[in-house]
Amino acid sequence: MAATPFPIDETRTGIALAYKNEEMIADQVLPVVTPVPKKEFTYLNYPIAEGLTVPDTKMGRRSEANTISLSATETPSATDDYALSDLVPNDDVDNAPEGYDPLNHATETVTDLMILDREIRVAGLVFNAATYGAGNKVQLSGTSQWSDFANSDPFRAMWDALDIPTVRPNLGTFGQATWNKLAIHPKVIAGVYGSASTRGKVLLADLAEALEIPKLIVGKARVNTAKRGQAAVLNRAWGKHAAFLHVNPRANNQRGMTFGMTVPKGRLRQVRIIDEPKIGVGGSQRVQVESQVKELIAAADCGYFFQDAVA
């Protein structure tokens, strides 16, 4: 490996890796898998039948066990490079109050923006109709949208959709705007608590239990889509959609059937502290957070997408 003039700062890398934003769900939707050693890598697309076809397991008293032989398409890919930095004047470092480290604070600030950027990328993949096959998606409109309480029946729609993917989904994902309507929909409340229920809203965990799905999550993140210098325009990163996915936590780029994954080169994030002697009186230090990852869809047949679930 070639030497670098700006080595990794292990202390701040630890901060960047440990930093969490509870509103972000990308790591649950496309989990981070085993790192790859090089930028270029391959991942395997298994034919759907392979994962569901059981070979002969009967074994004779003096014979060998059958060996599985899975056919798969080896697909080339490569991680993408992402980075963002903040400048910290050395004067701020020298005059920082006791117990406060401006470099650590800058690391957290930049990491938060890097995590939001990843959230937007993952939402753009998972909440994208082009990701799914024709039989694994539906675009709702008018009276079929779940914001129409009189005519739509989202509980029945979700229940039926869970049986469509090749492998039954174990994770449901809603945008916050979708959940806001779904939680107070009369037919959802009736489906979970019974038709005589007078409850005002359904609880996420109760809906998951009623749908017989292990987990439901809501994407809450907001993003400013206005250009720099213009008035802020805040939009939901996850939009007005819903998706149900089979996520295999044991899968990686070489084994296991799963809807999608995040493949990192090395650690998910790392930090460099770069001296900037010409910036500011006394110079500055650049806190640069970097990430080399590839978010990919490995088995779109393991998911189902409701586009425009609410108006």
N, C-alpha and C positions, 0 to 999 in steps of 0.2 A: 504493500500500500504506500502511495506517495505521501511524503511528509507534508504537513500543512503548517503555515506560519501562525495560524490561530487555532490552537488545540481546543478540544471540547472542555468546557468548564463543568466538572462533575457535580459540584455543589448545586449550581443553577439548573443543570440538567435534571437532577433529582427533584427540584421544585417544579419544573415544567412537567415532568412525568406524573408527579403526585397531584398536581392541580386539577380540580374537578369543578365543573359547573353543572349543578343539578338539573338545569333546564334542558341540557343537551342530551340527546338520545342516540346519536350516531353510533357510539360504541356498542349499543345493544342491538341495533338494527343490522349493521354490518360489522360484526365483531373483528377485533384485531387478532390475527392468527400468527402462527410461527414465523419469525422473521426469515427473510431470504438473504443470502450472503452477498448477492450482486444485484445491481439495478435491473438487469434483464433476467426474467424468470419465465417459467411455464406453469400453467395450471391445467388440471384435467377436467374435461367435460365428459361425464359418464352418461351413456344412454340410459334413459329412464328405466327401461326394462331390467338393466343390470342390477340395479339396487333393490329390485323387488322380486327377482327370480332366485329361488332357493335351489342350489345344486343338490345332487344325491349325497346325503350325509351318512347313509348306511355303510358300516365298515365290517368287513369279515374278520374272523378271529386271527388270521395270519396275513392280512392285507394292510396296505397303507391307506391313510385317509385321503380322500379326494382333495385336490388343490384348487382353490378358486382361481379363475382366470377372467379378470374383468377387462373388457375392451373399453377404451376411452380415447377421446381426441385430445391430444396435447396441444394446447393453445398458447402461443407466445404472448408475453406481455412485458411491461416494464414499469417500475415505480416512477412517479412524477415528483419533481422537486418543489417544495414550498418553503418559504422563509419570510420572516418579518422582523423588523428591528426597532429599537428605541435608543435614543441618545441620552446619556446621563452625564452631565458636566461633572468633572472631578471636584469642582467647588461644592456641589451638592453632596458628594461622598464625604469630603473633608468636614463639612459642617452639619452632617446628619445627627439628629439627637440619638441618645443612647438607646439601643434596642431596635433601631430602624436602619435597614440597609436599602438604599435607593436602587441598587442593582437587583436585589431580590424582588423588590416591588415592581421594577420594570419587567422582570422576567414573568411575573404573574399577569401583568397587564397585557403583554404581547401574547402570552400563551392563551389568554382568554379570547383574543381576536383570532388566533390560529384555530382554536377549537370551534369558534363560530363559523369560520370559513369551511372547516371540515363538515360541520352540520349542514351547511348549505349544499355542499357537493353531494353528500349522502342523500339528502332530501330530493335533490335533483335527479338522482338515479332511481330511488325507490318510488317516488311519487311522479313517475314519468310513464305515460301509457305506452311509449315505444319500447320500454323494457319488457313488457309482457306479451305473450302470444294472444291470438284472437280469442281463444276460449277462456282466458284467464284474466279478463278485465271487462268492465262495463262502464260506460259513461252515462251518468244520471243527468236528467234534465226535467224541468217543470215539476209535475206532480210526483215524479219518482224520487226527487231529491228529499233527503231526510229532514230538511227544514220545512217541508210541507207536512205538518202534523196530521192533517185530515186524511190524506191520500196515501202517503208512503208507509211502508212497514219495514223499517231498517232491521229489526230483530230477526225477522224471517229472512231478509236478504242476506244478512251476515251468516245466519245458521246454514242456509243453503250453500253459500259461497265456500264455507269451510270444507265442504266435501268435494270441491272441484280440483284443487291442486293435487298433483301426483302423490305427494306426501302431505298429510294433514298439517296445517300450520300450527305452530306453537307460540306465535307472537303476533299480536295485533297492534297496528300503529295508526293513530289518528292525529291529524292536525288539530290544534287547539280550537279553531273555528268549527271543525266538525264535531268535536267532543262537546262544545258548548250547546249545540242543538241536540245531539244524540242523548245527552244525560237527562234532558227534560222531555224527551219525546214520549207521549203517552203510551205508545205501543211497546217501546223499550221497557218502560217502567212496568207495564203489565206483563211483559214476557219474563221479567226477572222476579217480580214480587207478586204476580197474580193480578187478575183483572179488577179485583176489588180494592187494589192498593190506592192509598191517597198520598203516597210519598211525593215530594216535590221534585226529586231527582234520583237517578240511579248512581250507585257507587261503582267505581271502576272495577274493584275486586269482585263485586257481586255480579257484574255483567260478565266478567271473565269466567266465573264459576258457572253461570247459566249457559254460556256458549261452549263450555267444556274446553276452554283454551287456557293454557298455563299462565299467560301473561298478556296484559294490555297496557300500552304506554301511550303517552300524549306528547307530541312535539310542541313545546311552548315558546321556543326561541323566536325573537323578533330580529329583523335586519333593516337597516336604513338603505333604501334603494335609490335615494336621491344622489345626484352628482355632488362632489365636494363644492362647498360654498353655497349650495341651494338649501332651502328649507327642508328639514327632515321629512322623509316619507317612510313610515314604519309599516312593514308587512311581516306576516308570519312566514318563517322559513319553510314550514311544512304545509302551507296552503290549506285548501278546503277538501282534502281527500282522505282516503283510508286504505290501508293495505294489510293483508294477512299473509304471513310468511312462515316457512319452515326454516328455522335457524339452528344449525347443528354446531354446538360449541366445540366439538372435537374435530371438526373438519379443518383442513388447511389446503394449500394449493396443490397438494399431491394426493390427498385422501379425503373421502367423505362427501356425501351429497348434502348441499346446503344452498339456500337461495343466493346468498352472497357473502362477501368477506372483505376485510381490509388487510392487504399484504404489505408489511413494512420492510424496508431494508434497514436492518439493525433495529435500534430503538425507535419507538413511535415518534419521539421528539428528542432533540438535543439542543444545547445552548453553547454559543461561543461568546466570549467577551473580547471585543476587538478595540484596541487603542486607536483613538482619533485625536492625535496631538494638535491638529490644525483647527479643530472646532472648539470655539469658546476660549475664554481666558483660562489658562491652565490646562487646556485640553479636555477631552471627553472620553467616555467609554461607550461603545456600541454594544447593546445587548441584543444578540441575534438568535432567534428561535427558529430551528430548522426541522423539517420533516420530509422524509422520502417514503411515500406510500402509494399504493394503488387500491382504490376502491373499485370492486368489480362484482358483477352479477355472474354467478356460476351455474345456476339452475333456475331459470325464470319460471319453469313449470311448477316450482315449489312455492309459488306465490299467487295471490289474487288481488286485483286493484280496483277500487271504486273511485273513478275520476269524477270530480265535481260532486262529491257526496252531499254537499249543502250549497245553497245559493249564496 
